[in-house]
Amino acid sequence: MKTQELLNVLNQNKNKNLLFEYAPNLLVGANYHITEVKHVTIESVDCGAQTDAWKETVIQLWESPSELGKTEYMTVLKALGILNKVGKLKSYEANAEVKFEYSNANFHTAQLFVNDFEIRNNNIIFKLAVEKTDCKAKGICGVPEEAPVLENSSSEPCCSPDGNCC
């Protein structure tokens, strides 16, 4: 989801509570705060020596340990207040991909993409997901698009100490 798309969806749902699903059926706690908004410019060189550049908006979510047990989620209106204040201090790049940075005691720190959103009752739930790494230079480097599937005809695991490990 692009930054402008996120802001549009939020502006259309100001009266709702704002929830985030960081993994299937797992919600960021109601004790979360928006603690940082990063305007990131990435300049990269891939393994095929190709250069690329793009921008991202990274919004950090943090669960306050002093508010454990809180049941009321942040409203979209409050989140918009924070995001609009940030936008006045440092303009958003409308076409920048938006990510949410999050972790908890059971989930590693990750920058999560917005896969979708759902409106349920008085809540808007953004469905976040981890994006897997990939090789951008497959053609140049001769990497096949899909890894071949190896069949293991023996009953021992593929990667046993004396087995067929890569």
N, C-alpha and C positions, 0 to 999 in steps of 0.2 A: 504494500500500500504506500502510496506517495504521501508526503507531508500534507499537501493541500487536500487530498481525499480525506485524510484523518480529520483535519480541521473542519471540513464540510460536514462530515458525519456527526462530529461532536456538536457543531452549531445547529444541526437539525434535531438534536436529541438533548437539549439543554436541561430538560426537566427529569432526566433519568439518573440512576446511579451508575457509576463507572466501574466495571469489573473486568478482570483480565484472567483468562484461562491459559496458564503457562504450559500445561501438558493436558492430555485428555482427562476431563473431569476433575482437574486440580486448579483451584482458584488462588490467585494472590490474595493474601489475607486482607481483611477489611481495615487493618491497621497500617496499610501502605501509605506512603507519601511519595510525591514526585520530588526527587531531591536534586536532579540535575537534568538539563537539556543541553546536548552537545550538537554543535553544527560541525560536522566532520567532512573534511576533504581528503579523499584517498587518491594517491598517485601510486600506481603499481607497475611492476614489470613481472610478467609471468615466465614460466620455465621455457617458453619458446621465444623469449626476448621481445615480446610484444608489450607495448606500454598501453596503459589505460588510466582513466581518471573519472571519478564520480563523487557525488556528495551524498551524505546520509544525515538524517536527524535521529539522534539516539536519546531516548527519554528513559531516565533511570528511575526505577521503582524500588523502594526500600521499605521493609516492614519494621515499624518501630517496636522494639521490645517492651517499651513502657506502656504500650497500648494493646498488649495481647488480650484476646477475648473481646475486642471491639467487634460489634456486629453491623454497624452502619457504615456503608461504603462511601467513599468520596463521590460527590455529585459531579456530573459532567460540567455544570456551571462553575464549580470551584476549580476543576481541572482547566477549563477554558480561561479562567482568570489568571492562572499560573502561566499557561502557554501563551496567552496574549501579552502578558507582561514581558516574558522572554522575547517575544517577537518584536516588541517595541525597542528593546535593548540591542537585539541582534536579529536582523531580518532572517526569516526562513527562506530556504530554497524550495519553492513550491513542488518541484519535480524530484526532490531528494527522497530516496527510500526512507521510510520511518521504521525504526527498530526500538524495541523496549529492552533495556538491560535489567536483568533481575537475577536474584539467587535467594535461596533460603537454606536452612540446615540440611534439607534432603535433596536439593537441586543445585547443581553447579552454576556458577556465574556464566551467563550467556547473553548474547544479543539476539533477541528473538524477533522474527519477522511476523507481521500481521498477515495471517492466512485468510481470515474472514471475520465477520462480526455477526452477532445475533441479538435481536431485541426480544427479551423475555420478561413479561410483566412490566415492571417499572425499571428494568435494568437493561443496559447495553453491555454486552459481553464481547470483548475483543479476544479472538482465538489466536494465540501466539504459537509459534513453532520454531524449532531449531532448523536451520538450513544446513545441509551437509556440504562439506568442502568438495570441490571439483577441479579438474584440470581444464583450464581455458584453452590450452594449446594442444589438444588431442591430435588434431590433423598434422600440425607441424612436428610433433614429437612421436607420431606413429602409435598413439595410444588408442586401442579399440574403444568404440563408443560404449559397448556393453562387455563386461568381463565374462569370459566363458564360464559356464557352470560345469564343475567337475563332479562326476558321479563317483561315489565311494562304494565299491562293491563289497568291501570287507565289512565286518561288524565292528571293527575298531574305529575310534574317532579319527577324523581327518588329520588332526594335528597332535597325535600322540607322540611321545618321545622317539619311538622307533617307526612311526608311521609316515604317511605321505605329506609331510609338512612342507609348506613353501619355503 
